Amino acid sequence: MHSKYEVICEELDVVTITYFAKLYEYTQTWKEAANQLQQGFMDLAHAKYTMGSHRISQYSYDERMKAALQV
């Protein structure tokens, strides 16, 4: 028969493992978002370099572009 102490320890183990799994998932998602943002800046810098700095401004972007996700 399990004592209360063993039951609590098992529950804490499950909660800790779940926490670390979620933390790992968050970290991976954050890294992916950072990489995509970095690639976007590189693409924009390349476009400005190719077309000239005054040819691309905030008014050059398609106004139909909307964020797919808001946090």
mmCIF file as Biopython writes it, N, C-alpha, C and O atoms, coordinates in Angstrom:
data_model
#
loop_
_atom_site.group_PDB
_atom_site.id
_atom_site.type_symbol
_atom_site.label_atom_id
_atom_site.label_alt_id
_atom_site.label_comp_id
_atom_site.label_asym_id
_atom_site.label_entity_id
_atom_site.label_seq_id
_atom_site.pdbx_PDB_ins_code
_atom_site.Cartn_x
_atom_site.Cartn_y
_atom_site.Cartn_z
_atom_site.occupancy
_atom_site.B_iso_or_equiv
_atom_site.auth_seq_id
_atom_site.auth_asym_id
_atom_site.pdbx_PDB_model_num
ATOM 1   N N  . MET A ? 1  ? 0.833  -1.176 0.000   1.0 0.0 1  A 1 
ATOM 2   C CA . MET A ? 1  ? 0.000  0.000  0.000   1.0 0.0 1  A 1 
ATOM 3   C C  . MET A ? 1  ? 0.885  1.250  0.000   1.0 0.0 1  A 1 
ATOM 4   O O  . MET A ? 1  ? 1.895  1.316  0.701   1.0 0.0 1  A 1 
ATOM 5   N N  . HIS A ? 2  ? 0.486  2.226  -0.793  1.0 0.0 2  A 1 
ATOM 6   C CA . HIS A ? 2  ? 1.242  3.470  -0.872  1.0 0.0 2  A 1 
ATOM 7   C C  . HIS A ? 2  ? 0.913  4.364  0.313   1.0 0.0 2  A 1 
ATOM 8   O O  . HIS A ? 2  ? -0.235 4.483  0.742   1.0 0.0 2  A 1 
ATOM 9   N N  . SER A ? 3  ? 1.952  4.974  0.813   1.0 0.0 3  A 1 
ATOM 10  C CA . SER A ? 3  ? 1.711  5.974  1.848   1.0 0.0 3  A 1 
ATOM 11  C C  . SER A ? 3  ? 1.366  7.292  1.156   1.0 0.0 3  A 1 
ATOM 12  O O  . SER A ? 3  ? 1.560  7.436  -0.051  1.0 0.0 3  A 1 
ATOM 13  N N  . LYS A ? 4  ? 0.865  8.233  1.915   1.0 0.0 4  A 1 
ATOM 14  C CA . LYS A ? 4  ? 0.530  9.545  1.350   1.0 0.0 4  A 1 
ATOM 15  C C  . LYS A ? 4  ? 1.771  10.206 0.776   1.0 0.0 4  A 1 
ATOM 16  O O  . LYS A ? 4  ? 1.702  10.895 -0.242  1.0 0.0 4  A 1 
ATOM 17  N N  . TYR A ? 5  ? 2.902  9.996  1.430   1.0 0.0 5  A 1 
ATOM 18  C CA . TYR A ? 5  ? 4.154  10.588 0.975   1.0 0.0 5  A 1 
ATOM 19  C C  . TYR A ? 5  ? 4.528  10.073 -0.414  1.0 0.0 5  A 1 
ATOM 20  O O  . TYR A ? 5  ? 4.937  10.861 -1.268  1.0 0.0 5  A 1 
ATOM 21  N N  . GLU A ? 6  ? 4.397  8.787  -0.654  1.0 0.0 6  A 1 
ATOM 22  C CA . GLU A ? 6  ? 4.727  8.214  -1.963  1.0 0.0 6  A 1 
ATOM 23  C C  . GLU A ? 6  ? 3.776  8.702  -3.047  1.0 0.0 6  A 1 
ATOM 24  O O  . GLU A ? 6  ? 4.201  8.959  -4.174  1.0 0.0 6  A 1 
ATOM 25  N N  . VAL A ? 7  ? 2.505  8.832  -2.721  1.0 0.0 7  A 1 
ATOM 26  C CA . VAL A ? 7  ? 1.516  9.323  -3.674  1.0 0.0 7  A 1 
ATOM 27  C C  . VAL A ? 7  ? 1.822  10.768 -4.051  1.0 0.0 7  A 1 
ATOM 28  O O  . VAL A ? 7  ? 1.763  11.135 -5.225  1.0 0.0 7  A 1 
ATOM 29  N N  . ILE A ? 8  ? 2.146  11.584 -3.056  1.0 0.0 8  A 1 
ATOM 30  C CA . ILE A ? 8  ? 2.478  12.988 -3.318  1.0 0.0 8  A 1 
ATOM 31  C C  . ILE A ? 8  ? 3.737  13.078 -4.169  1.0 0.0 8  A 1 
ATOM 32  O O  . ILE A ? 8  ? 3.802  13.888 -5.094  1.0 0.0 8  A 1 
ATOM 33  N N  . CYS A ? 9  ? 4.730  12.260 -3.870  1.0 0.0 9  A 1 
ATOM 34  C CA . CYS A ? 9  ? 5.971  12.263 -4.655  1.0 0.0 9  A 1 
ATOM 35  C C  . CYS A ? 9  ? 5.707  11.865 -6.115  1.0 0.0 9  A 1 
ATOM 36  O O  . CYS A ? 9  ? 6.270  12.464 -7.030  1.0 0.0 9  A 1 
ATOM 37  N N  . GLU A ? 10 ? 4.869  10.874 -6.328  1.0 0.0 10 A 1 
ATOM 38  C CA . GLU A ? 10 ? 4.536  10.466 -7.693  1.0 0.0 10 A 1 
ATOM 39  C C  . GLU A ? 10 ? 3.795  11.568 -8.437  1.0 0.0 10 A 1 
ATOM 40  O O  . GLU A ? 10 ? 4.061  11.805 -9.615  1.0 0.0 10 A 1 
ATOM 41  N N  . GLU A ? 11 ? 2.877  12.237 -7.768  1.0 0.0 11 A 1 
ATOM 42  C CA . GLU A ? 11 ? 2.145  13.348 -8.391  1.0 0.0 11 A 1 
ATOM 43  C C  . GLU A ? 11 ? 3.090  14.494 -8.729  1.0 0.0 11 A 1 
ATOM 44  O O  . GLU A ? 11 ? 2.983  15.090 -9.801  1.0 0.0 11 A 1 
ATOM 45  N N  . LEU A ? 12 ? 4.005  14.802 -7.830  1.0 0.0 12 A 1 
ATOM 46  C CA . LEU A ? 12 ? 4.977  15.855 -8.103  1.0 0.0 12 A 1 
ATOM 47  C C  . LEU A ? 12 ? 5.893  15.485 -9.265  1.0 0.0 12 A 1 
ATOM 48  O O  . LEU A ? 12 ? 6.271  16.349 -10.057 1.0 0.0 12 A 1 
ATOM 49  N N  . ASP A ? 13 ? 6.251  14.212 -9.372  1.0 0.0 13 A 1 
ATOM 50  C CA . ASP A ? 13 ? 7.066  13.766 -10.505 1.0 0.0 13 A 1 
ATOM 51  C C  . ASP A ? 13 ? 6.336  13.995 -11.826 1.0 0.0 13 A 1 
ATOM 52  O O  . ASP A ? 13 ? 6.922  14.474 -12.797 1.0 0.0 13 A 1 
ATOM 53  N N  . VAL A ? 14 ? 5.061  13.650 -11.848 1.0 0.0 14 A 1 
ATOM 54  C CA . VAL A ? 14 ? 4.265  13.821 -13.074 1.0 0.0 14 A 1 
ATOM 55  C C  . VAL A ? 14 ? 4.151  15.308 -13.422 1.0 0.0 14 A 1 
ATOM 56  O O  . VAL A ? 14 ? 4.300  15.683 -14.585 1.0 0.0 14 A 1 
ATOM 57  N N  . VAL A ? 15 ? 3.892  16.141 -12.437 1.0 0.0 15 A 1 
ATOM 58  C CA . VAL A ? 15 ? 3.768  17.580 -12.674 1.0 0.0 15 A 1 
ATOM 59  C C  . VAL A ? 15 ? 5.100  18.158 -13.157 1.0 0.0 15 A 1 
ATOM 60  O O  . VAL A ? 15 ? 5.118  18.997 -14.058 1.0 0.0 15 A 1 
ATOM 61  N N  . THR A ? 16 ? 6.209  17.717 -12.570 1.0 0.0 16 A 1 
ATOM 62  C CA . THR A ? 16 ? 7.525  18.212 -12.966 1.0 0.0 16 A 1 
ATOM 63  C C  . THR A ? 16 ? 7.857  17.804 -14.394 1.0 0.0 16 A 1 
ATOM 64  O O  . THR A ? 16 ? 8.361  18.618 -15.167 1.0 0.0 16 A 1 
ATOM 65  N N  . ILE A ? 17 ? 7.584  16.566 -14.749 1.0 0.0 17 A 1 
ATOM 66  C CA . ILE A ? 17 ? 7.850  16.092 -16.116 1.0 0.0 17 A 1 
ATOM 67  C C  . ILE A ? 17 ? 6.990  16.859 -17.115 1.0 0.0 17 A 1 
ATOM 68  O O  . ILE A ? 17 ? 7.470  17.239 -18.183 1.0 0.0 17 A 1 
ATOM 69  N N  . THR A ? 18 ? 5.735  17.088 -16.781 1.0 0.0 18 A 1 
ATOM 70  C CA . THR A ? 18 ? 4.850  17.864 -17.653 1.0 0.0 18 A 1 
ATOM 71  C C  . THR A ? 18 ? 5.362  19.289 -17.814 1.0 0.0 18 A 1 
ATOM 72  O O  . THR A ? 18 ? 5.347  19.838 -18.916 1.0 0.0 18 A 1 
ATOM 73  N N  . TYR A ? 19 ? 5.814  19.888 -16.715 1.0 0.0 19 A 1 
ATOM 74  C CA . TYR A ? 19 ? 6.341  21.243 -16.756 1.0 0.0 19 A 1 
ATOM 75  C C  . TYR A ? 19 ? 7.545  21.333 -17.685 1.0 0.0 19 A 1 
ATOM 76  O O  . TYR A ? 19 ? 7.622  22.232 -18.523 1.0 0.0 19 A 1 
ATOM 77  N N  . PHE A ? 20 ? 8.483  20.401 -17.538 1.0 0.0 20 A 1 
ATOM 78  C CA . PHE A ? 20 ? 9.674  20.440 -18.378 1.0 0.0 20 A 1 
ATOM 79  C C  . PHE A ? 20 ? 9.353  20.171 -19.843 1.0 0.0 20 A 1 
ATOM 80  O O  . PHE A ? 20 ? 10.008 20.728 -20.724 1.0 0.0 20 A 1 
ATOM 81  N N  . ALA A ? 21 ? 8.373  19.340 -20.118 1.0 0.0 21 A 1 
ATOM 82  C CA . ALA A ? 21 ? 7.952  19.096 -21.502 1.0 0.0 21 A 1 
ATOM 83  C C  . ALA A ? 21 ? 7.367  20.372 -22.112 1.0 0.0 21 A 1 
ATOM 84  O O  . ALA A ? 21 ? 7.672  20.716 -23.253 1.0 0.0 21 A 1 
ATOM 85  N N  . LYS A ? 22 ? 6.528  21.068 -21.349 1.0 0.0 22 A 1 
ATOM 86  C CA . LYS A ? 22 ? 5.947  22.327 -21.834 1.0 0.0 22 A 1 
ATOM 87  C C  . LYS A ? 22 ? 7.019  23.398 -21.994 1.0 0.0 22 A 1 
ATOM 88  O O  . LYS A ? 22 ? 6.975  24.181 -22.943 1.0 0.0 22 A 1 
ATOM 89  N N  . LEU A ? 23 ? 7.976  23.440 -21.080 1.0 0.0 23 A 1 
ATOM 90  C CA . LEU A ? 23 ? 9.067  24.399 -21.175 1.0 0.0 23 A 1 
ATOM 91  C C  . LEU A ? 23 ? 9.914  24.140 -22.413 1.0 0.0 23 A 1 
ATOM 92  O O  . LEU A ? 23 ? 10.329 25.081 -23.090 1.0 0.0 23 A 1 
ATOM 93  N N  . TYR A ? 24 ? 10.169 22.879 -22.711 1.0 0.0 24 A 1 
ATOM 94  C CA . TYR A ? 24 ? 10.918 22.521 -23.914 1.0 0.0 24 A 1 
ATOM 95  C C  . TYR A ? 24 ? 10.137 22.930 -25.167 1.0 0.0 24 A 1 
ATOM 96  O O  . TYR A ? 24 ? 10.713 23.487 -26.101 1.0 0.0 24 A 1 
ATOM 97  N N  . GLU A ? 25 ? 8.844  22.658 -25.187 1.0 0.0 25 A 1 
ATOM 98  C CA . GLU A ? 25 ? 7.995  23.032 -26.329 1.0 0.0 25 A 1 
ATOM 99  C C  . GLU A ? 25 ? 7.989  24.549 -26.524 1.0 0.0 25 A 1 
ATOM 100 O O  . GLU A ? 25 ? 8.079  25.029 -27.654 1.0 0.0 25 A 1 
ATOM 101 N N  . TYR A ? 26 ? 7.883  25.301 -25.431 1.0 0.0 26 A 1 
ATOM 102 C CA . TYR A ? 26 ? 7.908  26.765 -25.504 1.0 0.0 26 A 1 
ATOM 103 C C  . TYR A ? 26 ? 9.239  27.249 -26.066 1.0 0.0 26 A 1 
ATOM 104 O O  . TYR A ? 26 ? 9.268  28.124 -26.931 1.0 0.0 26 A 1 
ATOM 105 N N  . THR A ? 27 ? 10.331 26.687 -25.582 1.0 0.0 27 A 1 
ATOM 106 C CA . THR A ? 27 ? 11.656 27.099 -26.035 1.0 0.0 27 A 1 
ATOM 107 C C  . THR A ? 27 ? 11.835 26.826 -27.523 1.0 0.0 27 A 1 
ATOM 108 O O  . THR A ? 27 ? 12.377 27.663 -28.246 1.0 0.0 27 A 1 
ATOM 109 N N  . GLN A ? 28 ? 11.388 25.673 -27.982 1.0 0.0 28 A 1 
ATOM 110 C CA . GLN A ? 28 ? 11.502 25.337 -29.402 1.0 0.0 28 A 1 
ATOM 111 C C  . GLN A ? 28 ? 10.660 26.286 -30.255 1.0 0.0 28 A 1 
ATOM 112 O O  . GLN A ? 28 ? 11.110 26.739 -31.307 1.0 0.0 28 A 1 
ATOM 113 N N  . THR A ? 29 ? 9.461  26.582 -29.813 1.0 0.0 29 A 1 
ATOM 114 C CA . THR A ? 29 ? 8.587  27.500 -30.544 1.0 0.0 29 A 1 
ATOM 115 C C  . THR A ? 29 ? 9.182  28.896 -30.585 1.0 0.0 29 A 1 
ATOM 116 O O  . THR A ? 29 ? 9.125  29.569 -31.615 1.0 0.0 29 A 1 
ATOM 117 N N  . TRP A ? 30 ? 9.754  29.336 -29.464 1.0 0.0 30 A 1 
ATOM 118 C CA . TRP A ? 30 ? 10.387 30.654 -29.395 1.0 0.0 30 A 1 
ATOM 119 C C  . TRP A ? 30 ? 11.575 30.737 -30.340 1.0 0.0 30 A 1 
ATOM 120 O O  . TRP A ? 30 ? 11.747 31.743 -31.027 1.0 0.0 30 A 1 
ATOM 121 N N  . LYS A ? 31 ? 12.401 29.689 -30.384 1.0 0.0 31 A 1 
ATOM 122 C CA . LYS A ? 31 ? 13.550 29.670 -31.292 1.0 0.0 31 A 1 
ATOM 123 C C  . LYS A ? 31 ? 13.101 29.721 -32.751 1.0 0.0 31 A 1 
ATOM 124 O O  . LYS A ? 31 ? 13.697 30.427 -33.565 1.0 0.0 31 A 1 
ATOM 125 N N  . GLU A ? 32 ? 12.053 28.971 -33.078 1.0 0.0 32 A 1 
ATOM 126 C CA . GLU A ? 32 ? 11.541 28.971 -34.452 1.0 0.0 32 A 1 
ATOM 127 C C  . GLU A ? 32 ? 11.014 30.353 -34.840 1.0 0.0 32 A 1 
ATOM 128 O O  . GLU A ? 32 ? 11.276 30.830 -35.945 1.0 0.0 32 A 1 
ATOM 129 N N  . ALA A ? 33 ? 10.279 30.989 -33.943 1.0 0.0 33 A 1 
ATOM 130 C CA . ALA A ? 33 ? 9.758  32.331 -34.223 1.0 0.0 33 A 1 
ATOM 131 C C  . ALA A ? 33 ? 10.904 33.326 -34.382 1.0 0.0 33 A 1 
ATOM 132 O O  . ALA A ? 33 ? 10.856 34.185 -35.263 1.0 0.0 33 A 1 
ATOM 133 N N  . ALA A ? 34 ? 11.920 33.224 -33.554 1.0 0.0 34 A 1 
ATOM 134 C CA . ALA A ? 34 ? 13.072 34.129 -33.657 1.0 0.0 34 A 1 
ATOM 135 C C  . ALA A ? 34 ? 13.799 33.924 -34.981 1.0 0.0 34 A 1 
ATOM 136 O O  . ALA A ? 34 ? 14.226 34.894 -35.607 1.0 0.0 34 A 1 
ATOM 137 N N  . ASN A ? 35 ? 13.943 32.683 -35.408 1.0 0.0 35 A 1 
ATOM 138 C CA . ASN A ? 35 ? 14.601 32.413 -36.690 1.0 0.0 35 A 1 
ATOM 139 C C  . ASN A ? 35 ? 13.795 32.976 -37.859 1.0 0.0 35 A 1 
ATOM 140 O O  . ASN A ? 35 ? 14.364 33.536 -38.796 1.0 0.0 35 A 1 
ATOM 141 N N  . GLN A ? 36 ? 12.476 32.828 -37.804 1.0 0.0 36 A 1 
ATOM 142 C CA . GLN A ? 36 ? 11.640 33.366 -38.881 1.0 0.0 36 A 1 
ATOM 143 C C  . GLN A ? 36 ? 11.684 34.886 -38.909 1.0 0.0 36 A 1 
ATOM 144 O O  . GLN A ? 36 ? 11.713 35.485 -39.984 1.0 0.0 36 A 1 
ATOM 145 N N  . LEU A ? 37 ? 11.689 35.509 -37.746 1.0 0.0 37 A 1 
ATOM 146 C CA . LEU A ? 37 ? 11.785 36.967 -37.679 1.0 0.0 37 A 1 
ATOM 147 C C  . LEU A ? 37 ? 13.127 37.439 -38.222 1.0 0.0 37 A 1 
ATOM 148 O O  . LEU A ? 37 ? 13.193 38.421 -38.962 1.0 0.0 37 A 1 
ATOM 149 N N  . GLN A ? 38 ? 14.188 36.742 -37.857 1.0 0.0 38 A 1 
ATOM 150 C CA . GLN A ? 38 ? 15.516 37.089 -38.359 1.0 0.0 38 A 1 
ATOM 151 C C  . GLN A ? 38 ? 15.569 36.950 -39.878 1.0 0.0 38 A 1 
ATOM 152 O O  . GLN A ? 38 ? 16.132 37.805 -40.562 1.0 0.0 38 A 1 
ATOM 153 N N  . GLN A ? 39 ? 14.987 35.880 -40.403 1.0 0.0 39 A 1 
ATOM 154 C CA . GLN A ? 39 ? 14.975 35.685 -41.855 1.0 0.0 39 A 1 
ATOM 155 C C  . GLN A ? 39 ? 14.174 36.786 -42.544 1.0 0.0 39 A 1 
ATOM 156 O O  . GLN A ? 39 ? 14.541 37.232 -43.631 1.0 0.0 39 A 1 
ATOM 157 N N  . GLY A ? 40 ? 13.080 37.229 -41.918 1.0 0.0 40 A 1 
ATOM 158 C CA . GLY A ? 40 ? 12.300 38.323 -42.479 1.0 0.0 40 A 1 
ATOM 159 C C  . GLY A ? 40 ? 13.099 39.617 -42.557 1.0 0.0 40 A 1 
ATOM 160 O O  . GLY A ? 40 ? 13.025 40.337 -43.553 1.0 0.0 40 A 1 
ATOM 161 N N  . PHE A ? 41 ? 13.855 39.911 -41.517 1.0 0.0 41 A 1 
ATOM 162 C CA . PHE A ? 41 ? 14.702 41.111 -41.537 1.0 0.0 41 A 1 
ATOM 163 C C  . PHE A ? 41 ? 15.785 40.994 -42.603 1.0 0.0 41 A 1 
ATOM 164 O O  . PHE A ? 41 ? 16.105 41.973 -43.278 1.0 0.0 41 A 1 
ATOM 165 N N  . MET A ? 42 ? 16.348 39.801 -42.754 1.0 0.0 42 A 1 
ATOM 166 C CA . MET A ? 42 ? 17.380 39.606 -43.776 1.0 0.0 42 A 1 
ATOM 167 C C  . MET A ? 42 ? 16.783 39.783 -45.175 1.0 0.0 42 A 1 
ATOM 168 O O  . MET A ? 42 ? 17.404 40.394 -46.046 1.0 0.0 42 A 1 
ATOM 169 N N  . ASP A ? 43 ? 15.580 39.247 -45.387 1.0 0.0 43 A 1 
ATOM 170 C CA . ASP A ? 43 ? 14.915 39.403 -46.685 1.0 0.0 43 A 1 
ATOM 171 C C  . ASP A ? 43 ? 14.617 40.877 -46.971 1.0 0.0 43 A 1 
ATOM 172 O O  . ASP A ? 43 ? 14.805 41.347 -48.093 1.0 0.0 43 A 1 
ATOM 173 N N  . LEU A ? 44 ? 14.156 41.599 -45.956 1.0 0.0 44 A 1 
ATOM 174 C CA . LEU A ? 44 ? 13.869 43.017 -46.131 1.0 0.0 44 A 1 
ATOM 175 C C  . LEU A ? 44 ? 15.146 43.798 -46.417 1.0 0.0 44 A 1 
ATOM 176 O O  . LEU A ? 44 ? 15.158 44.683 -47.273 1.0 0.0 44 A 1 
ATOM 177 N N  . ALA A ? 45 ? 16.213 43.473 -45.708 1.0 0.0 45 A 1 
ATOM 178 C CA . ALA A ? 45 ? 17.494 44.154 -45.950 1.0 0.0 45 A 1 
ATOM 179 C C  . ALA A ? 45 ? 17.992 43.873 -47.361 1.0 0.0 45 A 1 
ATOM 180 O O  . ALA A ? 45 ? 18.522 44.764 -48.025 1.0 0.0 45 A 1 
ATOM 181 N N  . HIS A ? 46 ? 17.824 42.642 -47.816 1.0 0.0 46 A 1 
ATOM 182 C CA . HIS A ? 46 ? 18.253 42.298 -49.175 1.0 0.0 46 A 1 
ATOM 183 C C  . HIS A ? 46 ? 17.419 43.049 -50.209 1.0 0.0 46 A 1 
ATOM 184 O O  . HIS A ? 46 ? 17.949 43.534 -51.208 1.0 0.0 46 A 1 
ATOM 185 N N  . ALA A ? 47 ? 16.113 43.145 -49.966 1.0 0.0 47 A 1 
ATOM 186 C CA . ALA A ? 47 ? 15.245 43.873 -50.898 1.0 0.0 47 A 1 
ATOM 187 C C  . ALA A ? 47 ? 15.622 45.349 -50.942 1.0 0.0 47 A 1 
ATOM 188 O O  . ALA A ? 47 ? 15.653 45.951 -52.015 1.0 0.0 47 A 1 
ATOM 189 N N  . LYS A ? 48 ? 15.906 45.932 -49.787 1.0 0.0 48 A 1 
ATOM 190 C CA . LYS A ? 48 ? 16.311 47.341 -49.759 1.0 0.0 48 A 1 
ATOM 191 C C  . LYS A ? 48 ? 17.639 47.533 -50.480 1.0 0.0 48 A 1 
ATOM 192 O O  . LYS A ? 48 ? 17.822 48.515 -51.200 1.0 0.0 48 A 1 
ATOM 193 N N  . TYR A ? 49 ? 18.556 46.609 -50.291 1.0 0.0 49 A 1 
ATOM 194 C CA . TYR A ? 49 ? 19.853 46.694 -50.952 1.0 0.0 49 A 1 
ATOM 195 C C  . TYR A ? 49 ? 19.689 46.576 -52.468 1.0 0.0 49 A 1 
ATOM 196 O O  . TYR A ? 49 ? 20.320 47.313 -53.226 1.0 0.0 49 A 1 
ATOM 197 N N  . THR A ? 50 ? 18.841 45.648 -52.901 1.0 0.0 50 A 1 
ATOM 198 C CA . THR A ? 50 ? 18.645 45.398 -54.324 1.0 0.0 50 A 1 
ATOM 199 C C  . THR A ? 50 ? 17.910 46.550 -55.001 1.0 0.0 50 A 1 
ATOM 200 O O  . THR A ? 50 ? 18.303 46.986 -56.083 1.0 0.0 50 A 1 
ATOM 201 N N  . MET A ? 51 ? 16.851 47.043 -54.371 1.0 0.0 51 A 1 
ATOM 202 C CA . MET A ? 51 ? 16.000 48.056 -55.002 1.0 0.0 51 A 1 
ATOM 203 C C  . MET A ? 51 ? 16.388 49.486 -54.643 1.0 0.0 51 A 1 
ATOM 204 O O  . MET A ? 51 ? 15.900 50.429 -55.267 1.0 0.0 51 A 1 
ATOM 205 N N  . GLY A ? 52 ? 17.235 49.661 -53.674 1.0 0.0 52 A 1 
ATOM 206 C CA . GLY A ? 52 ? 17.571 51.011 -53.225 1.0 0.0 52 A 1 
ATOM 207 C C  . GLY A ? 52 ? 16.783 51.351 -51.983 1.0 0.0 52 A 1 
ATOM 208 O O  . GLY A ? 52 ? 15.629 50.946 -51.842 1.0 0.0 52 A 1 
ATOM 209 N N  . SER A ? 53 ? 17.389 52.083 -51.093 1.0 0.0 53 A 1 
ATOM 210 C CA . SER A ? 53 ? 16.766 52.322 -49.788 1.0 0.0 53 A 1 
ATOM 211 C C  . SER A ? 53 ? 15.506 53.182 -49.862 1.0 0.0 53 A 1 
ATOM 212 O O  . SER A ? 53 ? 14.619 53.026 -49.022 1.0 0.0 53 A 1 
ATOM 213 N N  . HIS A ? 54 ? 15.396 54.099 -50.854 1.0 0.0 54 A 1 
ATOM 214 C CA . HIS A ? 54 ? 14.196 54.938 -50.885 1.0 0.0 54 A 1 
ATOM 215 C C  . HIS A ? 54 ? 13.063 54.303 -51.691 1.0 0.0 54 A 1 
ATOM 216 O O  . HIS A ? 54 ? 11.962 54.852 -51.743 1.0 0.0 54 A 1 
ATOM 217 N N  . ARG A ? 55 ? 13.319 53.160 -52.316 1.0 0.0 55 A 1 
ATOM 218 C CA . ARG A ? 55 ? 12.260 52.489 -53.081 1.0 0.0 55 A 1 
ATOM 219 C C  . ARG A ? 55 ? 11.365 51.641 -52.182 1.0 0.0 55 A 1 
ATOM 220 O O  . ARG A ? 55 ? 10.219 51.369 -52.541 1.0 0.0 55 A 1 
ATOM 221 N N  . ILE A ? 56 ? 11.860 51.223 -51.034 1.0 0.0 56 A 1 
ATOM 222 C CA . ILE A ? 56 ? 11.066 50.393 -50.125 1.0 0.0 56 A 1 
ATOM 223 C C  . ILE A ? 56 ? 10.898 51.145 -48.815 1.0 0.0 56 A 1 
ATOM 224 O O  . ILE A ? 56 ? 11.878 51.510 -48.164 1.0 0.0 56 A 1 
ATOM 225 N N  . SER A ? 57 ? 9.652  51.370 -48.438 1.0 0.0 57 A 1 
ATOM 226 C CA . SER A ? 57 ? 9.354  52.030 -47.170 1.0 0.0 57 A 1 
ATOM 227 C C  . SER A ? 57 ? 8.121  51.361 -46.577 1.0 0.0 57 A 1 
ATOM 228 O O  . SER A ? 57 ? 7.635  50.363 -47.108 1.0 0.0 57 A 1 
ATOM 229 N N  . GLN A ? 58 ? 7.621  51.907 -45.484 1.0 0.0 58 A 1 
ATOM 230 C CA . GLN A ? 58 ? 6.434  51.329 -44.870 1.0 0.0 58 A 1 
ATOM 231 C C  . GLN A ? 58 ? 5.219  51.418 -45.785 1.0 0.0 58 A 1 
ATOM 232 O O  . GLN A ? 58 ? 4.255  50.673 -45.608 1.0 0.0 58 A 1 
ATOM 233 N N  . TYR A ? 59 ? 5.256  52.313 -46.751 1.0 0.0 59 A 1 
ATOM 234 C CA . TYR A ? 59 ? 4.133  52.468 -47.674 1.0 0.0 59 A 1 
ATOM 235 C C  . TYR A ? 59 ? 4.186  51.466 -48.820 1.0 0.0 59 A 1 
ATOM 236 O O  . TYR A ? 59 ? 3.244  51.377 -49.608 1.0 0.0 59 A 1 
ATOM 237 N N  . SER A ? 60 ? 5.272  50.713 -48.921 1.0 0.0 60 A 1 
ATOM 238 C CA . SER A ? 60 ? 5.419  49.723 -49.985 1.0 0.0 60 A 1 
ATOM 239 C C  . SER A ? 60 ? 4.764  48.392 -49.643 1.0 0.0 60 A 1 
ATOM 240 O O  . SER A ? 60 ? 4.563  47.558 -50.526 1.0 0.0 60 A 1 
ATOM 241 N N  . TYR A ? 61 ? 4.434  48.185 -48.394 1.0 0.0 61 A 1 
ATOM 242 C CA . TYR A ? 61 ? 3.887  46.899 -47.969 1.0 0.0 61 A 1 
ATOM 243 C C  . TYR A ? 61 ? 2.417  46.797 -48.347 1.0 0.0 61 A 1 
ATOM 244 O O  . TYR A ? 61 ? 1.687  47.788 -48.373 1.0 0.0 61 A 1 
ATOM 245 N N  . ASP A ? 62 ? 2.016  45.594 -48.633 1.0 0.0 62 A 1 
ATOM 246 C CA . ASP A ? 62 ? 0.626  45.317 -48.959 1.0 0.0 62 A 1 
ATOM 247 C C  . ASP A ? 62 ? -0.219 45.501 -47.691 1.0 0.0 62 A 1 
ATOM 248 O O  . ASP A ? 62 ? 0.024  44.847 -46.677 1.0 0.0 62 A 1 
ATOM 249 N N  . GLU A ? 63 ? -1.213 46.397 -47.756 1.0 0.0 63 A 1 
ATOM 250 C CA . GLU A ? 63 ? -2.011 46.686 -46.571 1.0 0.0 63 A 1 
ATOM 251 C C  . GLU A ? 63 ? -2.966 45.558 -46.226 1.0 0.0 63 A 1 
ATOM 252 O O  . GLU A ? 63 ? -3.591 45.582 -45.165 1.0 0.0 63 A 1 
ATOM 253 N N  . ARG A ? 64 ? -3.090 44.576 -47.096 1.0 0.0 64 A 1 
ATOM 254 C CA . ARG A ? 64 ? -3.937 43.442 -46.795 1.0 0.0 64 A 1 
ATOM 255 C C  . ARG A ? 64 ? -3.254 42.470 -45.843 1.0 0.0 64 A 1 
ATOM 256 O O  . ARG A ? 64 ? -3.900 41.585 -45.280 1.0 0.0 64 A 1 
ATOM 257 N N  . MET A ? 65 ? -1.941 42.636 -45.664 1.0 0.0 65 A 1 
ATOM 258 C CA . MET A ? 65 ? -1.214 41.759 -44.748 1.0 0.0 65 A 1 
ATOM 259 C C  . MET A ? 65 ? -1.703 41.999 -43.334 1.0 0.0 65 A 1 
ATOM 260 O O  . MET A ? 65 ? -1.714 43.131 -42.850 1.0 0.0 65 A 1 
ATOM 261 N N  . LYS A ? 66 ? -2.098 40.952 -42.693 1.0 0.0 66 A 1 
ATOM 262 C CA . LYS A ? 66 ? -2.540 41.022 -41.315 1.0 0.0 66 A 1 
ATOM 263 C C  . LYS A ? 66 ? -1.829 39.932 -40.526 1.0 0.0 66 A 1 
ATOM 264 O O  . LYS A ? 66 ? -1.445 38.905 -41.085 1.0 0.0 66 A 1 
ATOM 265 N N  . ALA A ? 67 ? -1.658 40.149 -39.254 1.0 0.0 67 A 1 
ATOM 266 C CA . ALA A ? 67 ? -1.036 39.144 -38.386 1.0 0.0 67 A 1 
ATOM 267 C C  . ALA A ? 67 ? -1.907 37.895 -38.335 1.0 0.0 67 A 1 
ATOM 268 O O  . ALA A ? 67 ? -3.126 37.980 -38.191 1.0 0.0 67 A 1 
ATOM 269 N N  . ALA A ? 68 ? -1.269 36.740 -38.455 1.0 0.0 68 A 1 
ATOM 270 C CA . ALA A ? 68 ? -2.009 35.492 -38.378 1.0 0.0 68 A 1 
ATOM 271 C C  . ALA A ? 68 ? -2.316 35.133 -36.927 1.0 0.0 68 A 1 
ATOM 272 O O  . ALA A ? 68 ? -3.249 34.377 -36.655 1.0 0.0 68 A 1 
ATOM 273 N N  . LEU A ? 69 ? -1.536 35.670 -36.002 1.0 0.0 69 A 1 
ATOM 274 C CA . LEU A ? 69 ? -1.705 35.334 -34.590 1.0 0.0 69 A 1 
ATOM 275 C C  . LEU A ? 69 ? -1.355 36.542 -33.759 1.0 0.0 69 A 1 
ATOM 276 O O  . LEU A ? 69 ? -0.371 37.230 -34.028 1.0 0.0 69 A 1 
ATOM 277 N N  . GLN A ? 70 ? -2.155 36.798 -32.754 1.0 0.0 70 A 1 
ATOM 278 C CA . GLN A ? 70 ? -1.858 37.892 -31.836 1.0 0.0 70 A 1 
ATOM 279 C C  . GLN A ? 70 ? -1.643 37.303 -30.450 1.0 0.0 70 A 1 
ATOM 280 O O  . GLN A ? 70 ? -2.346 36.386 -30.025 1.0 0.0 70 A 1 
ATOM 281 N N  . VAL A ? 71 ? -0.655 37.853 -29.760 1.0 0.0 71 A 1 
ATOM 282 C CA . VAL A ? 71 ? -0.349 37.358 -28.415 1.0 0.0 71 A 1 
ATOM 283 C C  . VAL A ? 71 ? -0.768 38.380 -27.399 1.0 0.0 71 A 1 
ATOM 284 O O  . VAL A ? 71 ? -0.599 38.162 -26.199 1.0 0.0 71 A 1 
#
